[in-house]
Amino acid sequence: MNLEIKKTNNGWIYEIIEERMLTWKDNFKSAKDALDAGSKKLLELLPKEQTLNFGNGSVVAHQHKNGGGWVADTAYVDDSAYIGLNAVVYDQAQVLNGAFIFNHAKVYGRAKVFENAQIHDRVRVFGDAMIYGDARIYGQMSIHNDTNLHNGFLFGGSLDDSN
């Protein structure tokens, strides 16, 4: 299921596409209104809880209310965080205090992302890593073990392909 926001002659629309077929559409005056309403409708249509395998066996998981990304019931994500639709948080990981996890990013192990930090693209944060403050990480890389990043910026290819 995909959410698309489009500009038309009459304003903005959101469309929810499922298996190449339009399943829901509505009109709005602004892109933000269309995105907010479309996200809300998409979350209504998606399953609320499932058993998923993140790589270490099946666990019960739910979609986070901000963004719709999957969170294992063993992990903790507070209501101020954003977990994008294709992002996942599992094991005993924590995402707190306005942190954002976007795209296909993964946070797992005992990793902690908090205080407005942002994880993008195909970044993996795991082990005992802590990403916080105004930290921003982009690209395809692994941040792990006892790594701490506070108020930094990382962009690039893979630092570690072992996981």
Buried (B, 14 or more C-beta within 10 A) or exposed (E): EEBEBEEEEEEBBBBBBEEEEEEBBBEBEEBEBBBEBBBEBBBEEEEEEEEBEBEEEEBEBBBBBBBBBBBBEBBBBBEEBBBBBBBBBBBEBBBBBBBBBBBBBBBBBBBBBBBBBBBBBBBBBBBEBBBBEEBBBBBBBBBBEEBEBEEBEBEEEEBEEEE
